[in-house]
Amino acid sequence: MAASRITPETNGIRYGLFTAGGMILYFLIASLTGLSERIEFSFLNGVILAVGICLAIVNYKRFRQDRMPYLHGFGTGIITAIVASVIFAFFFILYAGVLNRNIMDGIRAQDLFGFDLSVTIAFLAIILQGAMSGVIISLVAMQYYKSPDHKPVTEIE
């Protein structure tokens, strides 16, 4: 990808792929160590998502020579979160539906979601949780990474 062609969309997709890779790697390590069935360890996916979003926003701001429009940075973070969540959710379908069918039994045994938890519901929950977390993380991150001369809208033009 040429550096002169970075847009919020291309930057978000690129960092979304990196973030999804980090989430998948963490999940595989947790699975190998037997921690994947303990749902409380999934909060680290939120940390990985936050790091990915912040890196995406910083990269876009650096490309724009610190003159990043607020909504461009906000959009970059949201796109990063959605791409990462969708890819991780598809990986979870592959993992829980094909590679390790017993993982859903362990999650159901926790009874946090009820016995009716299926791979499909988990897929949708992963996407929803990732997207909503991404919106909040992007909003918070943009308060830190916004341009120094950013002024809020005071009246309608």
MDTraj code that builds the backbone (N, CA, C; nanometers):
import mdtraj as md
import numpy as np

residues = "MET ALA ALA SER ARG ILE THR PRO GLU THR ASN GLY ILE ARG TYR GLY LEU PHE THR ALA GLY GLY MET ILE LEU TYR PHE LEU ILE ALA SER LEU THR GLY LEU SER GLU ARG ILE GLU PHE SER PHE LEU ASN GLY VAL ILE LEU ALA VAL GLY ILE CYS LEU ALA ILE VAL ASN TYR LYS ARG PHE ARG GLN ASP ARG MET PRO TYR LEU HIS GLY PHE GLY THR GLY ILE ILE THR ALA ILE VAL ALA SER VAL ILE PHE ALA PHE PHE PHE ILE LEU TYR ALA GLY VAL LEU ASN ARG ASN ILE MET ASP GLY ILE ARG ALA GLN ASP LEU PHE GLY PHE ASP LEU SER VAL THR ILE ALA PHE LEU ALA ILE ILE LEU GLN GLY ALA MET SER GLY VAL ILE ILE SER LEU VAL ALA MET GLN TYR TYR LYS SER PRO ASP HIS LYS PRO VAL THR GLU ILE GLU".split()
xyz = np.array([
    [0.0850, -0.1164, 0.0000],
    [0.0000, 0.0000, 0.0000],
    [0.0897, 0.1229, 0.0000],
    [0.0675, 0.2107, -0.0926],
    [0.1473, 0.3322, -0.1035],
    [0.1114, 0.4268, 0.0105],
    [0.2132, 0.4869, 0.0702],
    [0.1910, 0.5758, 0.1839],
    [0.1141, 0.7006, 0.1434],
    [0.1189, 0.7379, 0.0166],
    [0.0490, 0.8584, -0.0271],
    [-0.1011, 0.8362, -0.0451],
    [-0.1479, 0.7149, -0.0264],
    [-0.2875, 0.6830, -0.0510],
    [-0.3598, 0.6367, 0.0755],
    [-0.3085, 0.6693, 0.1915],
    [-0.3735, 0.6257, 0.3149],
    [-0.4999, 0.7076, 0.3372],
    [-0.6091, 0.6366, 0.3584],
    [-0.7369, 0.6969, 0.3943],
    [-0.7799, 0.6361, 0.5278],
    [-0.8795, 0.6938, 0.5925],
    [-0.9270, 0.6308, 0.7165],
    [-0.9712, 0.4860, 0.6940],
    [-1.0279, 0.4586, 0.5772],
    [-1.0758, 0.3234, 0.5478],
    [-0.9604, 0.2255, 0.5292],
    [-0.8629, 0.2616, 0.4454],
    [-0.7524, 0.1690, 0.4204],
    [-0.6676, 0.1505, 0.5459],
    [-0.6476, 0.2582, 0.6204],
    [-0.5724, 0.2490, 0.7452],
    [-0.6467, 0.1624, 0.8466],
    [-0.7783, 0.1795, 0.8567],
    [-0.8588, 0.0997, 0.9491],
    [-0.8588, -0.0475, 0.9131],
    [-0.8667, -0.0773, 0.7845],
    [-0.8646, -0.2177, 0.7411],
    [-0.7286, -0.2795, 0.7715],
    [-0.6234, -0.2060, 0.7414],
    [-0.4877, -0.2578, 0.7652],
    [-0.4649, -0.2879, 0.9128],
    [-0.4963, -0.1921, 0.9987],
    [-0.4763, -0.2140, 1.1415],
    [-0.5806, -0.3082, 1.2002],
    [-0.6969, -0.3170, 1.1389],
    [-0.7955, -0.4161, 1.1801],
    [-0.7456, -0.5576, 1.1584],
    [-0.6750, -0.5789, 1.0469],
    [-0.6156, -0.7104, 1.0204],
    [-0.5071, -0.7424, 1.1234],
    [-0.4228, -0.6429, 1.1551],
    [-0.3186, -0.6638, 1.2567],
    [-0.3811, -0.6938, 1.3935],
    [-0.4842, -0.6185, 1.4278],
    [-0.5504, -0.6366, 1.5566],
    [-0.6179, -0.7730, 1.5640],
    [-0.6835, -0.8130, 1.4577],
    [-0.7461, -0.9455, 1.4544],
    [-0.6403, -1.0539, 1.4705],
    [-0.5262, -1.0361, 1.4071],
    [-0.4164, -1.1314, 1.4233],
    [-0.3723, -1.1416, 1.5684],
    [-0.3633, -1.0286, 1.6360],
    [-0.3273, -1.0293, 1.7777],
    [-0.4323, -1.0979, 1.8636],
    [-0.5592, -1.0729, 1.8348],
    [-0.6664, -1.1367, 1.9104],
    [-0.6677, -1.2876, 1.8879],
    [-0.6464, -1.3289, 1.7641],
    [-0.6441, -1.4716, 1.7323],
    [-0.5240, -1.5382, 1.7995],
    [-0.4091, -1.4734, 1.7945],
    [-0.2897, -1.5286, 1.8583],
    [-0.3110, -1.5441, 2.0084],
    [-0.3679, -1.4425, 2.0720],
    [-0.3970, -1.4512, 2.2153],
    [-0.4939, -1.5655, 2.2439],
    [-0.5974, -1.5790, 2.1621],
    [-0.6959, -1.6849, 2.1829],
    [-0.6320, -1.8230, 2.1687],
    [-0.5454, -1.8382, 2.0700],
    [-0.4783, -1.9677, 2.0514],
    [-0.3862, -2.0002, 2.1694],
    [-0.3154, -1.9004, 2.2193],
    [-0.2296, -1.9220, 2.3364],
    [-0.3158, -1.9581, 2.4579],
    [-0.4267, -1.8872, 2.4755],
    [-0.5175, -1.9174, 2.5868],
    [-0.5767, -2.0570, 2.5721],
    [-0.6048, -2.0963, 2.4507],
    [-0.6599, -2.2296, 2.4259],
    [-0.5571, -2.3381, 2.4571],
    [-0.4332, -2.3142, 2.4196],
    [-0.3278, -2.4130, 2.4472],
    [-0.2990, -2.4266, 2.5961],
    [-0.3160, -2.3185, 2.6697],
    [-0.2913, -2.3224, 2.8137],
    [-0.4168, -2.3566, 2.8941],
    [-0.5286, -2.3770, 2.8254],
    [-0.6523, -2.4153, 2.8925],
    [-0.7308, -2.3001, 2.9512],
    [-0.6994, -2.1782, 2.9150],
    [-0.7682, -2.0619, 2.9698],
    [-0.8841, -2.0129, 2.8830],
    [-0.9014, -2.0707, 2.7653],
    [-1.0034, -2.0196, 2.6731],
    [-1.1455, -2.0462, 2.7212],
    [-1.1629, -2.1438, 2.8090],
    [-1.2968, -2.1725, 2.8596],
    [-1.3345, -2.0819, 2.9766],
    [-1.2395, -2.0105, 3.0307],
    [-1.2681, -1.9159, 3.1384],
    [-1.2969, -1.7807, 3.0758],
    [-1.4221, -1.7442, 3.0749],
    [-1.4711, -1.6282, 3.0010],
    [-1.4114, -1.4971, 3.0519],
    [-1.3690, -1.4932, 3.1779],
    [-1.3155, -1.3681, 3.2330],
    [-1.1834, -1.3278, 3.1693],
    [-1.1133, -1.4210, 3.1056],
    [-0.9881, -1.3868, 3.0390],
    [-1.0105, -1.3207, 2.9026],
    [-1.1345, -1.3145, 2.8587],
    [-1.1611, -1.2509, 2.7295],
    [-1.1467, -1.0990, 2.7366],
    [-1.1362, -1.0423, 2.8572],
    [-1.1182, -0.8972, 2.8667],
    [-0.9875, -0.8530, 2.8007],
    [-0.8902, -0.9423, 2.7933],
    [-0.7641, -0.9062, 2.7289],
    [-0.7824, -0.8803, 2.5793],
    [-0.8870, -0.9379, 2.5187],
    [-0.9178, -0.9034, 2.3805],
    [-0.9538, -0.7558, 2.3693],
    [-1.0191, -0.7021, 2.4710],
    [-1.0488, -0.5587, 2.4723],
    [-0.9234, -0.4740, 2.4805],
    [-0.8249, -0.5213, 2.5552],
    [-0.6970, -0.4505, 2.5643],
    [-0.6261, -0.4536, 2.4292],
    [-0.6267, -0.5701, 2.3650],
    [-0.5654, -0.5825, 2.2321],
    [-0.6378, -0.4921, 2.1333],
    [-0.7703, -0.4879, 2.1410],
    [-0.8488, -0.4011, 2.0537],
    [-0.8147, -0.2542, 2.0778],
    [-0.8016, -0.2139, 2.2024],
    [-0.7676, -0.0745, 2.2347],
    [-0.6299, -0.0372, 2.1808],
    [-0.5344, -0.1274, 2.1945],
    [-0.4000, -0.1009, 2.1419],
    [-0.4045, -0.0884, 1.9897],
    [-0.4776, -0.1768, 1.9227],
    [-0.4886, -0.1710, 1.7767],
    [-0.5527, -0.0415, 1.7286],
    [-0.6582, 0.0011, 1.7974],
    [-0.7260, 0.1256, 1.7595],
    [-0.6328, 0.2448, 1.7795],
    [-0.5649, 0.2498, 1.8919],
    [-0.4732, 0.3616, 1.9173],
    [-0.3591, 0.3644, 1.8167],
    [-0.3058, 0.2486, 1.7824],
    [-0.1989, 0.2447, 1.6819],
    [-0.2492, 0.2913, 1.5453],
    [-0.3718, 0.2545, 1.5101],
    [-0.4289, 0.2977, 1.3825],
    [-0.4461, 0.4492, 1.3784],
    [-0.4967, 0.5050, 1.4862],
    [-0.5169, 0.6504, 1.4914],
    [-0.3826, 0.7236, 1.4884],
    [-0.2847, 0.6744, 1.5627],
    [-0.1517, 0.7371, 1.5646],
    [-0.0886, 0.7314, 1.4259],
    [-0.1011, 0.6180, 1.3582],
    [-0.0445, 0.6061, 1.2238],
    [-0.1104, 0.7044, 1.1273],
    [-0.2413, 0.7157, 1.1346],
    [-0.3110, 0.8084, 1.0453],
    [-0.2734, 0.9537, 1.0777],
    [-0.2625, 0.9851, 1.2070],
    [-0.2242, 1.1211, 1.2456],
    [-0.0825, 1.1526, 1.1984],
    [0.0081, 1.0560, 1.2105],
    [0.1464, 1.0753, 1.1649],
    [0.1489, 1.0976, 1.0139],
    [0.0679, 1.0228, 0.9407],
    [0.0620, 1.0390, 0.7957],
    [0.0117, 1.1783, 0.7583],
    [-0.0817, 1.2313, 0.8354],
    [-0.1392, 1.3636, 0.8067],
    [-0.0578, 1.4771, 0.8691],
    [0.0643, 1.4513, 0.9125],
    [0.1509, 1.5511, 0.9751],
    [0.0801, 1.6217, 1.0911],
    [0.0174, 1.5451, 1.1780],
    [-0.0524, 1.5934, 1.2977],
    [-0.1691, 1.6872, 1.2669],
    [-0.2200, 1.6847, 1.1471],
    [-0.3345, 1.7686, 1.1087],
    [-0.4513, 1.6779, 1.0713],
    [-0.4910, 1.5942, 1.1607],
    [-0.5948, 1.4952, 1.1346],
    [-0.7328, 1.5513, 1.1707],
    [-0.8265, 1.5474, 1.0756],
    [-0.9640, 1.5844, 1.1114],
    [-1.0203, 1.4863, 1.2148],
    [-1.0990, 1.5378, 1.3054],
    [-1.1500, 1.4572, 1.4171],
    [-1.2251, 1.3336, 1.3687],
    [-1.3159, 1.3518, 1.2749],
    [-1.3968, 1.2388, 1.2287],
    [-1.3158, 1.1373, 1.1494],
    [-1.2067, 1.1792, 1.0872],
    [-1.1205, 1.0825, 1.0184],
    [-1.0567, 0.9876, 1.1199],
    [-1.0084, 1.0416, 1.2294],
    [-0.9494, 0.9577, 1.3340],
    [-1.0535, 0.8694, 1.4002],
    [-1.1700, 0.9256, 1.4262],
    [-1.2788, 0.8503, 1.4877],
    [-1.3211, 0.7353, 1.3958],
    [-1.3344, 0.7647, 1.2674],
    [-1.3710, 0.6617, 1.1695],
    [-1.2650, 0.5540, 1.1564],
    [-1.1385, 0.5937, 1.1611],
    [-1.0292, 0.4962, 1.1555],
    [-1.0405, 0.3968, 1.2705],
    [-1.0679, 0.4465, 1.3893],
    [-1.0814, 0.3584, 1.5057],
    [-1.1997, 0.2650, 1.4938],
    [-1.3115, 0.3159, 1.4464],
    [-1.4314, 0.2329, 1.4335],
    [-1.4110, 0.1256, 1.3274],
    [-1.3531, 0.1620, 1.2148],
    [-1.3280, 0.0636, 1.1088],
    [-1.2306, -0.0427, 1.1566],
    [-1.1277, -0.0012, 1.2293],
    [-1.0325, -0.0974, 1.2853],
    [-1.1042, -0.1978, 1.3749],
    [-1.1913, -0.1488, 1.4616],
    [-1.2629, -0.2367, 1.5547],
    [-1.3571, -0.3316, 1.4817],
    [-1.4290, -0.2822, 1.3826],
    [-1.5243, -0.3675, 1.3113],
    [-1.4516, -0.4753, 1.2331],
    [-1.3455, -0.4386, 1.1626],
    [-1.2692, -0.5377, 1.0851],
    [-1.2112, -0.6437, 1.1779],
    [-1.1502, -0.5996, 1.2874],
    [-1.0904, -0.6951, 1.3813],
    [-1.1968, -0.7869, 1.4416],
    [-1.3117, -0.7323, 1.4787],
    [-1.4174, -0.8121, 1.5410],
    [-1.4767, -0.9134, 1.4441],
    [-1.5003, -0.8721, 1.3217],
    [-1.5585, -0.9640, 1.2231],
    [-1.4616, -1.0779, 1.1920],
    [-1.3359, -1.0461, 1.1731],
    [-1.2379, -1.1514, 1.1435],
    [-1.2235, -1.2459, 1.2627],
    [-1.2169, -1.1904, 1.3833],
    [-1.2066, -1.2759, 1.5015],
    [-1.3316, -1.3616, 1.5183],
    [-1.4486, -1.3062, 1.4882],
    [-1.5728, -1.3838, 1.4993],
    [-1.5743, -1.4989, 1.3994],
    [-1.5290, -1.4752, 1.2766],
    [-1.5219, -1.5847, 1.1792],
    [-1.4198, -1.6900, 1.2238],
    [-1.3092, -1.6463, 1.2811],
    [-1.2125, -1.7417, 1.3347],
    [-1.2766, -1.8246, 1.4452],
    [-1.3555, -1.7609, 1.5321],
    [-1.4197, -1.8331, 1.6408],
    [-1.5171, -1.9372, 1.5874],
    [-1.5897, -1.9043, 1.4795],
    [-1.6789, -2.0033, 1.4175],
    [-1.5978, -2.1229, 1.3708],
    [-1.4873, -2.0972, 1.3038],
    [-1.4022, -2.2059, 1.2561],
    [-1.3479, -2.2877, 1.3727],
    [-1.3019, -2.2181, 1.4755],
    [-1.2416, -2.2879, 1.5883],
    [-1.3461, -2.3678, 1.6668],
    [-1.4559, -2.3030, 1.7050],
    [-1.5564, -2.3690, 1.7887],
    [-1.6442, -2.4651, 1.7104],
    [-1.6588, -2.4425, 1.5812],
    [-1.7448, -2.5297, 1.5017],
    [-1.6732, -2.6467, 1.4394],
    [-1.5413, -2.6342, 1.4176],
    [-1.4685, -2.7392, 1.3472],
    [-1.3521, -2.7936, 1.4297],
    [-1.2656, -2.7062, 1.4783],
    [-1.1404, -2.7503, 1.5401],
    [-1.1558, -2.8001, 1.6835],
    [-1.2368, -2.7331, 1.7630],
    [-1.2519, -2.7694, 1.9041],
    [-1.3965, -2.7511, 1.9462],
    [-1.4771, -2.8493, 1.9182],
    [-1.6198, -2.8392, 1.9504],
    [-1.6472, -2.8398, 2.1005],
    [-1.5537, -2.8849, 2.1794],
    [-1.5737, -2.8932, 2.3244],
    [-1.5668, -2.7579, 2.3936],
    [-1.5164, -2.6569, 2.3266],
    [-1.5032, -2.5259, 2.3913],
    [-1.6395, -2.4672, 2.4278],
    [-1.7383, -2.4908, 2.3452],
    [-1.8720, -2.4369, 2.3744],
    [-1.9312, -2.5041, 2.4982],
    [-1.9000, -2.6316, 2.5205],
    [-1.9477, -2.6994, 2.6423],
    [-1.8891, -2.6343, 2.7666],
    [-1.7618, -2.5987, 2.7602],
    [-1.6982, -2.5321, 2.8733],
    [-1.7563, -2.3947, 2.8997],
    [-1.7870, -2.3215, 2.7941],
    [-1.8461, -2.1880, 2.8109],
    [-1.9892, -2.1993, 2.8617],
    [-2.0636, -2.2972, 2.8103],
    [-2.2011, -2.3189, 2.8579],
    [-2.2030, -2.3582, 3.0049],
    [-2.1018, -2.4316, 3.0498],
    [-2.0970, -2.4766, 3.1888],
    [-2.0861, -2.3588, 3.2856],
    [-2.0301, -2.2480, 3.2405],
    [-2.0226, -2.1286, 3.3239],
    [-2.1614, -2.0718, 3.3504],
    [-2.2553, -2.0998, 3.2598],
    [-2.3947, -2.0569, 3.2684],
    [-2.4096, -1.9047, 3.2745],
    [-2.3144, -1.8333, 3.2148],
    [-2.3258, -1.6884, 3.2079],
    [-2.4257, -1.6452, 3.1017],
    [-2.4353, -1.7255, 2.9969],
    [-2.5218, -1.6913, 2.8850],
    [-2.6414, -1.7840, 2.8750],
    [-2.6531, -1.8782, 2.9617],
    [-2.7600, -1.9760, 2.9534],
    [-2.7156, -2.0956, 2.8716],
    [-2.7927, -2.2001, 2.8802],
    [-2.7554, -2.3234, 2.8119],
    [-2.7809, -2.3147, 2.6619],
    [-2.8531, -2.2137, 2.6157],
    [-2.8868, -2.2012, 2.4742],
    [-2.7785, -2.1342, 2.3918],
    [-2.6626, -2.1089, 2.4478],
    [-2.5541, -2.0441, 2.3744],
    [-2.5070, -2.1349, 2.2616],
    [-2.5097, -2.0805, 2.1418],
    [-2.4623, -2.1560, 2.0254],
    [-2.3455, -2.0805, 1.9635],
    [-2.2828, -2.1428, 1.8659],
    [-2.1715, -2.0786, 1.7964],
    [-2.2214, -1.9527, 1.7247],
    [-2.3418, -1.9582, 1.6707],
    [-2.3975, -1.8426, 1.5996],
    [-2.4206, -1.7246, 1.6945],
    [-2.4753, -1.7514, 1.8098],
    [-2.4983, -1.6440, 1.9062],
    [-2.3642, -1.5885, 1.9555],
    [-2.2670, -1.6752, 1.9760],
    [-2.1336, -1.6292, 2.0160],
    [-2.0719, -1.5433, 1.9066],
    [-2.0905, -1.5817, 1.7806],
    [-2.0416, -1.5041, 1.6657],
    [-2.0997, -1.3633, 1.6682],
    [-2.2302, -1.3541, 1.6845],
    [-2.2956, -1.2229, 1.6875],
    [-2.2536, -1.1419, 1.8101],
    [-2.2364, -1.2088, 1.9231],
    [-2.1944, -1.1387, 2.0450],
    [-2.0530, -1.0830, 2.0302],
    [-1.9648, -1.1579, 1.9651],
    [-1.8273, -1.1107, 1.9444],
    [-1.8277, -0.9856, 1.8569],
    [-1.9050, -0.9879, 1.7498],
    [-1.9112, -0.8711, 1.6609],
    [-1.9714, -0.7512, 1.7342],
    [-2.0806, -0.7728, 1.8048],
    [-2.1464, -0.6623, 1.8755],
    [-2.0560, -0.6049, 1.9845],
    [-1.9949, -0.6919, 2.0627],
    [-1.9058, -0.6456, 2.1688],
    [-1.7867, -0.5704, 2.1120],
    [-1.7277, -0.6219, 2.0053],
    [-1.6122, -0.5561, 1.9442],
    [-1.6469, -0.4222, 1.8829],
    [-1.7606, -0.4159, 1.8141],
    [-1.8004, -0.2903, 1.7500],
    [-1.8340, -0.1831, 1.8528],
    [-1.9104, -0.2196, 1.9546],
    [-1.9483, -0.1208, 2.0558],
    [-1.8272, -0.0777, 2.1390],
    [-1.7418, -0.1717, 2.1737],
    [-1.6189, -0.1355, 2.2452],
    [-1.5319, -0.0460, 2.1589],
    [-1.5265, -0.0752, 2.0293],
    [-1.4465, 0.0050, 1.9370],
    [-1.4947, 0.1485, 1.9265],
    [-1.6258, 0.1680, 1.9274],
    [-1.6800, 0.3042, 1.9225],
    [-1.6388, 0.3808, 2.0481],
    [-1.6519, 0.3180, 2.1637],
    [-1.6175, 0.3858, 2.2893],
    [-1.4675, 0.4115, 2.2980],
    [-1.3869, 0.3114, 2.2629],
    [-1.2416, 0.3283, 2.2680],
    [-1.1975, 0.4376, 2.1711],
    [-1.2562, 0.4413, 2.0511],
    [-1.2210, 0.5436, 1.9525],
    [-1.2580, 0.6828, 2.0020],
    [-1.3725, 0.6936, 2.0638],
    [-1.4159, 0.8229, 2.1167],
    [-1.3208, 0.8719, 2.2253],
    [-1.2811, 0.7842, 2.3141],
    [-1.1880, 0.8210, 2.4206],
    [-1.0495, 0.8517, 2.3624],
    [-1.0027, 0.7687, 2.2706],
    [-0.8696, 0.7889, 2.2123],
    [-0.8623, 0.9201, 2.1354],
    [-0.9686, 0.9576, 2.0687],
    [-0.9657, 1.0807, 1.9903],
    [-0.9595, 1.2051, 2.0784],
    [-1.0002, 1.1947, 2.2046],
    [-0.9827, 1.3084, 2.2942],
    [-0.8352, 1.3339, 2.3197],
    [-0.7563, 1.2301, 2.3121],
    [-0.6134, 1.2432, 2.3328],
    [-0.5398, 1.2773, 2.2031],
    [-0.5822, 1.2165, 2.0913],
    [-0.5092, 1.2299, 1.9652],
    [-0.5618, 1.3390, 1.8722],
    [-0.6651, 1.4115, 1.9119],
    [-0.7175, 1.5149, 1.8229],
    [-0.6125, 1.6236, 1.8010],
    [-0.6299, 1.6982, 1.6924],
    [-0.5354, 1.8052, 1.6595],
    [-0.5353, 1.9102, 1.7701],
    [-0.4215, 1.9709, 1.7966],
    [-0.4130, 2.0662, 1.9073],
    [-0.5032, 2.1885, 1.8902],
    [-0.5334, 2.2274, 1.7685],
    [-0.6170, 2.3453, 1.7482],
    [-0.7629, 2.3090, 1.7214],
    [-0.8030, 2.1881, 1.7554],
    [-0.9416, 2.1455, 1.7336],
    [-1.0351, 2.2275, 1.8209],
    [-1.1350, 2.2866, 1.7569],
    [-1.2346, 2.3646, 1.8291],
    [-1.3715, 2.3002, 1.8084],
    [-1.4483, 2.2851, 1.9137],
    [-1.5824, 2.2280, 1.8973],
    [-1.6730, 2.3236, 1.8190],
    [-1.7723, 2.2679, 1.7551],
    [-1.8680, 2.3483, 1.6790],
    [-1.9498, 2.4291, 1.7787],
    [-1.9565, 2.5609, 1.7577],
    [-2.0303, 2.6461, 1.8491],
    [-2.1662, 2.6883, 1.7921],
    [-2.1798, 2.6839, 1.6616],
    [-2.3085, 2.7200, 1.6014],
    [-2.3197, 2.6502, 1.4672],
    [-2.4415, 2.6423, 1.4209],
    [-2.4674, 2.5798, 1.2913],
    [-2.4443, 2.6818, 1.1812],
    [-2.3686, 2.6437, 1.0808],
    [-2.3359, 2.7375, 0.9733],
    [-2.4503, 2.7557, 0.8790],
])
top = md.Topology()
chain = top.add_chain()
for i, resn in enumerate(residues, 1):
    res = top.add_residue(resn, chain, resSeq=i)
    for name in ("N", "CA", "C"):
        top.add_atom(name, md.element.get_by_symbol(name[0]), res)
traj = md.Trajectory(xyz[None], top)
